[in-house]
Amino acid sequence: MVGVNSDLPSELTTFLKKEPLHWPNFSDGSSTGPISVVWNIRSWPTLCLIGADGVILAKQPSISNLEETLRPLLKEGS
């Protein structure tokens, strides 16, 4: 799991000091930053499952159906 934020790096650092998260987080600097553009992120939050090769496997999977989304993807990788 990786967080990509539209916040400025200093704002993200301040937030993470107050609210530590247990996964890596990166600042894209704005909603039109390079990651947002390449991954076509247009709303926040957007959930993406990214494969080891960097390809988006699923976009906006339902949290309640995450296991159903992951199961076929994991079978493909075995």
C-alpha positions in Angstrom: 0.0 0.0 0.0 1.3 3.4 -1.0 -0.2 6.8 -0.4 0.1 9.5 -3.0 -1.0 12.9 -1.8 -1.7 16.2 -3.6 -0.4 18.1 -0.6 2.9 20.0 -0.7 5.7 18.1 0.8 5.9 20.3 3.9 2.2 19.9 4.5 2.4 16.2 4.2 5.3 16.0 6.6 3.4 18.1 9.2 0.3 15.9 8.8 2.3 12.6 9.1 3.9 13.9 12.3 0.4 14.3 13.8 -1.2 11.3 12.2 1.4 8.7 11.4 0.4 6.2 8.7 1.8 2.7 8.5 2.6 2.7 4.8 4.8 4.9 2.6 3.3 8.2 1.5 4.5 10.5 -1.3 3.7 14.1 -2.1 2.7 14.8 -5.7 2.7 18.5 -4.9 -0.7 19.2 -6.4 -3.7 17.5 -8.0 -1.8 17.9 -11.4 1.4 16.4 -10.2 3.3 13.8 -12.3 1.8 10.7 -10.5 -1.7 12.1 -10.7 -1.4 12.8 -14.4 0.2 9.4 -15.3 -2.3 7.4 -13.2 -5.2 9.7 -14.3 -6.2 10.6 -10.7 -9.1 13.1 -10.8 -10.6 12.7 -7.3 -9.3 12.2 -3.8 -9.1 9.6 -2.5 -8.7 7.3 -5.4 -7.8 3.7 -4.7 -5.5 1.8 -7.1 -4.1 -1.7 -7.0 -0.7 -1.5 -8.6 1.1 -4.6 -9.8 4.8 -5.3 -9.2 5.5 -4.1 -12.8 3.9 -0.7 -12.0 0.7 -1.3 -14.0 -2.7 -0.4 -12.5 -4.6 -3.6 -12.0 -7.8 -2.1 -10.6 -9.0 1.4 -10.0 -11.5 2.3 -7.2 -12.0 -1.2 -5.9 -14.7 -1.4 -3.3 -13.2 -1.8 0.2 -16.1 -4.2 1.0 -15.3 -6.3 -2.1 -11.5 -6.0 -1.9 -11.0 -9.7 -1.4 -13.1 -10.5 -4.5 -11.0 -8.0 -6.5 -7.7 -9.4 -5.3 -8.5 -13.1 -5.6 -8.3 -13.4 -9.4 -5.3 -11.1 -9.5 -3.4 -13.2 -7.1 -4.3 -16.4 -9.0 -2.8 -14.8 -12.2 0.4 -14.1 -10.4 0.9 -17.7 -9.1 
